[in-house]
Amino acid sequence: MFHGTITALVTPFRDGAIDEDAFRAHVERQIEAGVDAIVPAGTTGEAATLSFDEHKALIRMAVEQAAGRVPVIAGTGSNNTAESIELTRAARELGADAALLISPYYNKPTQEGIYQHYRAVAEAVHLPQILYNVPGRTASSIQPETVGRLARIPNIVGIKDATADMDQLVRLMAEAGDAIRYLSGDDATVTPFMALGGHGVISVVSNVAPERMKALTEAMRAGDAPRAAAIQRELAPLNAAMFMQSNPIPVKAACAMMGWMGWEIRLPLTVLPEAGRERLAGELRAAGLSPECVHP
């Protein structure tokens, strides 16, 4: 279930509210492109600025629109363990296939605290759960030894590792072995990640180039590393442009440029500035995509 190209979905807004029609159309676009799963209400989906009701509504919409055609991995992480349990329980009740839980941010817990946090959620909610390690955003790195302990909990089934550190991946695998699935959280290093035994990517760039990212992960799964490497090199400029500012600022702008949704993004994030828009539009064109509107 947890392999290949998994899209970390953006959340369209209109006049301060979730744009349900644009969101459902975006989910449909991803499924038609052949992605292997979708993630609503994650970091790319601006989960930090969603209310509880919006968070749950987004998961519901994704489950309804996917209609069993692809797995739905709901973002349910928080730095408040009780809140994370509530969101994960809601995801299960709404029909999500799994949950993705970011490591507790801001609090700066110890490794024991991280372990107890994930253990509490896993024991409270019987739903497959994927750890999410992105220390560049959380200041809370899940160490390989902690992952090894967590991998022994039956419904902890994977980890999204966004460190772009291949040594970290090797150490994770040494600790957790085949007990969990390994998913990259860094579009720029999917090929080496999978070459070391990773199972796929939870991707930002697949919001706008799902077919290309799917081709990359399929090539790696088929053992065609040269083809995957060629696609990785082709995508490199677009990958870089997607992170010229904090995610999801550029990818939200890219989706707006493609005419798929409005430019609206929630504070404290702001719309990509003009210079960035010109660069991003150029990279979209170079990737064979055709932006309709470069400016809001």
RONUSE-352670 format. One record per residue (C-alpha): residue number from 0; residue in three letters; chain; x, y, z. Coordinates in Angstrom, 2 decimals, padded with zeros to 5 digits. Layout:
// residues N
PT_NUM_Ala_A_X_Y_Z
...
// end
This chain:
// residues 296
PT_0_Met_A_000.00_000.00_000.00
PT_1_Phe_A_002.76_002.46_000.87
PT_2_His_A_005.10_002.70_-002.07
PT_3_Gly_A_005.86_004.60_-005.26
PT_4_Thr_A_004.64_008.15_-005.79
PT_5_Ile_A_002.49_009.58_-003.00
PT_6_Thr_A_001.41_013.18_-003.45
PT_7_Ala_A_001.44_015.57_-000.48
PT_8_Leu_A_-001.60_017.56_-001.59
PT_9_Val_A_-001.87_021.34_-001.50
PT_10_Thr_A_-005.06_022.81_-000.02
PT_11_Pro_A_-006.85_025.31_-002.27
PT_12_Phe_A_-008.54_028.24_-000.53
PT_13_Arg_A_-011.15_030.72_-001.73
PT_14_Asp_A_-012.20_033.73_000.34
PT_15_Gly_A_-010.66_032.27_003.47
PT_16_Ala_A_-012.29_028.83_003.21
PT_17_Ile_A_-011.28_025.52_001.66
PT_18_Asp_A_-012.18_025.51_-002.05
PT_19_Glu_A_-013.83_022.10_-002.13
PT_20_Asp_A_-014.38_022.00_-005.89
PT_21_Ala_A_-010.72_022.83_-006.62
PT_22_Phe_A_-009.53_020.31_-004.02
PT_23_Arg_A_-011.66_017.50_-005.39
PT_24_Ala_A_-010.51_018.32_-008.93
PT_25_His_A_-006.90_018.22_-007.75
PT_26_Val_A_-007.40_014.81_-006.14
PT_27_Glu_A_-008.98_013.57_-009.36
PT_28_Arg_A_-006.06_014.94_-011.39
PT_29_Gln_A_-003.62_013.03_-009.22
PT_30_Ile_A_-005.52_009.76_-009.49
PT_31_Glu_A_-005.81_010.10_-013.27
PT_32_Ala_A_-002.03_010.62_-013.41
PT_33_Gly_A_-001.52_007.28_-011.68
PT_34_Val_A_-000.13_008.26_-008.30
PT_35_Asp_A_000.00_005.47_-005.74
PT_36_Ala_A_-001.54_007.36_-002.80
PT_37_Ile_A_-002.42_010.86_-001.61
PT_38_Val_A_-001.79_012.80_001.60
PT_39_Pro_A_-004.36_015.45_002.58
PT_40_Ala_A_-003.76_017.83_005.48
PT_41_Gly_A_000.01_017.46_005.63
PT_42_Thr_A_002.66_020.17_005.73
PT_43_Thr_A_002.15_020.90_002.03
PT_44_Gly_A_-001.57_021.16_002.74
PT_45_Glu_A_-000.99_023.98_005.27
PT_46_Ala_A_-002.18_021.79_008.12
PT_47_Ala_A_-000.71_024.18_010.68
PT_48_Thr_A_-003.31_026.81_009.76
PT_49_Leu_A_-006.33_024.51_009.42
PT_50_Ser_A_-008.94_024.47_012.16
PT_51_Phe_A_-009.89_021.05_013.54
PT_52_Asp_A_-013.14_021.17_011.56
PT_53_Glu_A_-011.29_022.09_008.36
PT_54_His_A_-008.69_019.39_008.95
PT_55_Lys_A_-011.37_016.74_009.31
PT_56_Ala_A_-013.35_018.10_006.37
PT_57_Leu_A_-010.29_017.89_004.13
PT_58_Ile_A_-009.72_014.26_005.06
PT_59_Arg_A_-013.39_013.50_004.42
PT_60_Met_A_-013.26_015.14_000.97
PT_61_Ala_A_-010.11_013.21_000.04
PT_62_Val_A_-011.59_009.88_001.13
PT_63_Glu_A_-014.83_010.57_-000.71
PT_64_Gln_A_-013.13_011.67_-003.91
PT_65_Ala_A_-010.58_008.86_-003.91
PT_66_Ala_A_-013.43_006.39_-003.42
PT_67_Gly_A_-011.04_003.52_-002.77
PT_68_Arg_A_-009.06_004.02_-005.98
PT_69_Val_A_-005.88_005.01_-004.12
PT_70_Pro_A_-004.99_004.93_-000.43
PT_71_Val_A_-005.55_008.11_001.57
PT_72_Ile_A_-002.84_008.82_004.14
PT_73_Ala_A_-004.17_011.59_006.36
PT_74_Gly_A_-001.85_014.07_008.02
PT_75_Thr_A_-002.71_013.92_011.72
PT_76_Gly_A_000.47_015.00_013.50
PT_77_Ser_A_000.74_017.62_016.20
PT_78_Asn_A_003.05_018.72_019.00
PT_79_Asn_A_000.16_017.98_021.34
PT_80_Thr_A_-000.24_014.23_021.81
PT_81_Ala_A_-003.92_014.47_022.77
PT_82_Glu_A_-004.68_016.50_019.64
PT_83_Ser_A_-002.80_014.01_017.49
PT_84_Ile_A_-004.84_011.18_018.96
PT_85_Glu_A_-008.05_013.09_018.25
PT_86_Leu_A_-007.09_013.80_014.63
PT_87_Thr_A_-005.89_010.24_014.04
PT_88_Arg_A_-009.08_008.83_015.50
PT_89_Ala_A_-011.08_011.15_013.24
PT_90_Ala_A_-009.04_010.01_010.22
PT_91_Arg_A_-009.88_006.38_011.00
PT_92_Glu_A_-013.57_007.17_011.44
PT_93_Leu_A_-013.60_009.13_008.16
PT_94_Gly_A_-012.19_006.15_006.27
PT_95_Ala_A_-008.53_007.09_005.79
PT_96_Asp_A_-006.25_004.15_005.09
PT_97_Ala_A_-003.37_005.44_007.23
PT_98_Ala_A_-002.06_008.47_009.08
PT_99_Leu_A_001.14_010.48_008.67
PT_100_Leu_A_002.39_012.02_011.90
PT_101_Ile_A_005.03_014.73_011.98
PT_102_Ser_A_007.42_014.56_014.95
PT_103_Pro_A_006.40_016.90_017.77
PT_104_Tyr_A_007.66_020.38_016.92
PT_105_Tyr_A_008.54_023.40_019.08
PT_106_Asn_A_008.40_021.46_022.37
PT_107_Lys_A_011.80_019.87_021.58
PT_108_Pro_A_011.06_016.55_023.32
PT_109_Thr_A_013.73_014.02_024.22
PT_110_Gln_A_013.97_010.78_022.26
PT_111_Glu_A_012.02_009.11_025.06
PT_112_Gly_A_009.35_011.79_024.71
PT_113_Ile_A_009.17_011.21_020.95
PT_114_Tyr_A_008.86_007.47_021.52
PT_115_Gln_A_006.12_007.86_024.11
PT_116_His_A_004.25_010.34_021.88
PT_117_Tyr_A_004.10_007.97_018.92
PT_118_Arg_A_003.43_004.98_021.14
PT_119_Ala_A_000.47_006.75_022.76
PT_120_Val_A_-001.11_007.56_019.39
PT_121_Ala_A_-000.50_004.06_018.04
PT_122_Glu_A_-002.01_002.42_021.10
PT_123_Ala_A_-005.01_004.76_021.13
PT_124_Val_A_-005.95_004.39_017.45
PT_125_His_A_-005.87_001.17_015.47
PT_126_Leu_A_-004.83_002.62_012.11
PT_127_Pro_A_-001.58_002.18_010.14
PT_128_Gln_A_000.70_005.06_011.07
PT_129_Ile_A_003.74_006.56_009.33
PT_130_Leu_A_006.34_008.54_011.23
PT_131_Tyr_A_007.48_011.83_009.66
PT_132_Asn_A_010.98_013.10_010.35
PT_133_Val_A_011.72_016.60_009.06
PT_134_Pro_A_014.11_018.21_011.56
PT_135_Gly_A_014.65_021.26_009.35
PT_136_Arg_A_011.09_022.30_010.16
PT_137_Thr_A_010.52_020.81_013.61
PT_138_Ala_A_013.83_020.96_015.53
PT_139_Ser_A_012.80_017.45_016.58
PT_140_Ser_A_014.79_014.74_014.86
PT_141_Ile_A_013.72_011.13_015.32
PT_142_Gln_A_016.93_009.17_015.81
PT_143_Pro_A_017.37_005.77_014.14
PT_144_Glu_A_017.45_004.00_017.50
PT_145_Thr_A_014.06_005.53_018.36
PT_146_Val_A_012.66_004.45_015.00
PT_147_Gly_A_013.90_000.93_015.73
PT_148_Arg_A_011.95_000.89_018.97
PT_149_Leu_A_008.84_002.31_017.33
PT_150_Ala_A_009.03_-000.20_014.47
PT_151_Arg_A_008.21_-002.93_016.98
PT_152_Ile_A_004.73_-001.40_017.52
PT_153_Pro_A_002.45_-003.28_015.09
PT_154_Asn_A_000.52_-000.39_013.54
PT_155_Ile_A_003.57_001.82_013.00
PT_156_Val_A_004.23_000.81_009.42
PT_157_Gly_A_006.60_003.34_007.89
PT_158_Ile_A_008.64_006.50_008.05
PT_159_Lys_A_008.80_009.54_005.82
PT_160_Asp_A_012.38_010.75_006.07
PT_161_Ala_A_012.93_014.29_004.78
PT_162_Thr_A_016.54_014.68_005.87
PT_163_Ala_A_018.01_013.97_002.38
PT_164_Asp_A_020.72_012.15_004.32
PT_165_Met_A_021.52_008.75_002.84
PT_166_Asp_A_023.63_007.78_005.84
PT_167_Gln_A_020.56_008.43_008.00
PT_168_Leu_A_018.56_006.05_005.80
PT_169_Val_A_021.18_003.32_006.12
PT_170_Arg_A_021.14_003.72_009.89
PT_171_Leu_A_017.32_003.64_009.94
PT_172_Met_A_017.33_000.40_008.01
PT_173_Ala_A_019.94_-001.10_010.31
PT_174_Glu_A_017.67_-000.37_013.29
PT_175_Ala_A_014.21_-001.12_011.88
PT_176_Gly_A_014.96_-003.59_009.08
PT_177_Asp_A_011.95_-004.87_007.16
PT_178_Ala_A_009.47_-003.99_009.89
PT_179_Ile_A_008.51_-000.68_008.24
PT_180_Arg_A_008.40_001.03_004.84
PT_181_Tyr_A_010.83_003.82_003.98
PT_182_Leu_A_009.50_006.85_002.10
PT_183_Ser_A_011.57_009.83_001.02
PT_184_Gly_A_010.38_013.29_001.95
PT_185_Asp_A_012.84_014.98_-000.40
PT_186_Asp_A_012.05_015.15_-004.12
PT_187_Ala_A_015.65_015.90_-005.04
PT_188_Thr_A_017.05_012.59_-003.75
PT_189_Val_A_014.39_010.01_-004.58
PT_190_Thr_A_016.65_007.97_-006.86
PT_191_Pro_A_019.48_007.37_-004.36
PT_192_Phe_A_016.93_006.89_-001.57
PT_193_Met_A_015.21_004.10_-003.49
PT_194_Ala_A_018.53_002.67_-004.67
PT_195_Leu_A_019.36_002.05_-001.00
PT_196_Gly_A_016.09_000.21_-000.50
PT_197_Gly_A_013.54_002.95_-000.01
PT_198_His_A_010.01_002.25_-001.18
PT_199_Gly_A_009.01_005.59_-002.68
PT_200_Val_A_008.41_009.27_-002.01
PT_201_Ile_A_005.82_011.51_-000.43
PT_202_Ser_A_006.25_014.24_-003.00
PT_203_Val_A_005.65_017.97_-003.33
PT_204_Val_A_006.56_018.28_-007.01
PT_205_Ser_A_004.06_015.55_-007.96
PT_206_Asn_A_001.33_018.13_-007.35
PT_207_Val_A_002.30_019.60_-010.72
PT_208_Ala_A_004.29_016.79_-012.38
PT_209_Pro_A_002.72_013.56_-011.11
PT_210_Glu_A_003.38_011.59_-014.29
PT_211_Arg_A_007.11_012.35_-014.20
PT_212_Met_A_007.51_011.48_-010.53
PT_213_Lys_A_005.47_008.32_-011.08
PT_214_Ala_A_007.75_007.39_-013.99
PT_215_Leu_A_010.79_007.89_-011.76
PT_216_Thr_A_009.54_005.70_-008.92
PT_217_Glu_A_008.26_003.05_-011.35
PT_218_Ala_A_011.67_002.91_-013.02
PT_219_Met_A_013.36_002.37_-009.67
PT_220_Arg_A_010.87_-000.30_-008.66
PT_221_Ala_A_011.52_-002.05_-011.98
PT_222_Gly_A_015.29_-001.92_-011.43
PT_223_Asp_A_015.90_000.62_-014.22
PT_224_Ala_A_018.19_002.97_-012.32
PT_225_Pro_A_019.58_004.73_-015.44
PT_226_Arg_A_016.07_005.78_-016.53
PT_227_Ala_A_015.21_006.91_-013.02
PT_228_Ala_A_018.44_008.90_-012.80
PT_229_Ala_A_017.69_010.58_-016.11
PT_230_Ile_A_014.24_011.64_-014.89
PT_231_Gln_A_015.74_012.82_-011.59
PT_232_Arg_A_018.14_015.06_-013.52
PT_233_Glu_A_015.32_016.38_-015.71
PT_234_Leu_A_013.26_017.27_-012.65
PT_235_Ala_A_016.15_018.85_-010.73
PT_236_Pro_A_015.52_022.48_-011.79
PT_237_Leu_A_011.79_022.19_-011.05
PT_238_Asn_A_012.52_020.50_-007.72
PT_239_Ala_A_014.87_023.35_-006.81
PT_240_Ala_A_012.31_025.98_-007.79
PT_241_Met_A_009.71_024.31_-005.59
PT_242_Phe_A_011.85_025.05_-002.56
PT_243_Met_A_013.06_028.57_-003.36
PT_244_Gln_A_010.87_029.63_-000.44
PT_245_Ser_A_009.22_027.67_002.34
PT_246_Asn_A_006.97_024.85_001.16
PT_247_Pro_A_004.16_025.17_000.10
PT_248_Ile_A_004.62_028.73_-001.16
PT_249_Pro_A_006.14_027.79_-004.55
PT_250_Val_A_004.02_024.70_-005.23
PT_251_Lys_A_000.84_026.61_-004.36
PT_252_Ala_A_001.93_029.29_-006.83
PT_253_Ala_A_002.66_026.64_-009.46
PT_254_Cys_A_-000.82_025.14_-009.08
PT_255_Ala_A_-002.32_028.63_-009.40
PT_256_Met_A_-000.24_029.30_-012.52
PT_257_Met_A_-001.59_026.10_-014.04
PT_258_Gly_A_-005.12_027.42_-013.52
PT_259_Trp_A_-006.08_024.69_-011.09
PT_260_Met_A_-006.84_026.87_-008.07
PT_261_Gly_A_-006.54_030.40_-006.75
PT_262_Trp_A_-003.38_032.01_-005.40
PT_263_Glu_A_-004.70_032.27_-001.85
PT_264_Ile_A_-002.34_031.07_000.88
PT_265_Arg_A_-002.75_031.51_004.62
PT_266_Leu_A_-000.68_033.77_006.82
PT_267_Pro_A_001.99_033.66_008.06
PT_268_Leu_A_002.88_032.32_004.58
PT_269_Thr_A_002.65_034.84_001.75
PT_270_Val_A_002.23_034.60_-002.01
PT_271_Leu_A_005.41_033.95_-003.99
PT_272_Pro_A_006.93_037.33_-005.00
PT_273_Glu_A_007.17_038.44_-008.61
PT_274_Ala_A_010.81_037.47_-009.17
PT_275_Gly_A_010.11_033.98_-007.92
PT_276_Arg_A_007.02_033.69_-010.10
PT_277_Glu_A_009.04_034.41_-013.23
PT_278_Arg_A_011.61_031.77_-012.33
PT_279_Leu_A_008.95_029.22_-011.44
PT_280_Ala_A_007.01_029.81_-014.65
PT_281_Gly_A_010.20_029.27_-016.61
PT_282_Glu_A_010.87_025.97_-014.90
PT_283_Leu_A_007.27_024.83_-015.45
PT_284_Arg_A_007.63_025.53_-019.17
PT_285_Ala_A_010.99_023.77_-019.29
PT_286_Ala_A_009.33_020.74_-017.70
PT_287_Gly_A_006.71_020.66_-020.45
PT_288_Leu_A_004.00_022.28_-018.35
PT_289_Ser_A_002.12_025.38_-019.52
PT_290_Pro_A_001.35_028.03_-016.91
PT_291_Glu_A_-001.77_029.98_-017.81
PT_292_Cys_A_-001.32_032.94_-015.47
PT_293_Val_A_002.06_033.92_-014.02
PT_294_His_A_000.70_036.71_-011.80
PT_295_Pro_A_-002.26_036.85_-009.40
// end
